[in-house]
């Protein structure tokens, strides 16, 4: 089928991508003993999880892990990290594919997402 059958790029958030993200998170390297939640937000998704390390929330409450946003103008995915000290999202990088973004998020070699 040609481009006529293609969905518009602005269809985010959607349940298909939300479920892809949820499934991919099961392969993460950190916080494997908690169940993160993927929440739909305007233009993307927010991942939150209980804070088992107690580094951010001493009581182990739910904290923001990452925000994923689809930028339809550039057709790229943006990954944001939460600056918990400043209570704001910081752009980490852009990715041409959701899978590449999720691989980095799952590895998190510098512990900037799964703190």
Secondary structure as UniProt FT lines:
FT   HELIX           3..5
FT   TURN            9..10
FT   HELIX           15..25
FT   TURN            26..27
FT   TURN            32..33
FT   STRAND          37..41
FT   TURN            42..43
FT   STRAND          44..50
FT   TURN            52..53
FT   TURN            58..59
FT   STRAND          62..71
FT   TURN            72..75
FT   STRAND          76..83
FT   TURN            84..87
FT   STRAND          88..95
FT   HELIX           98..107
FT   TURN            109..110
//
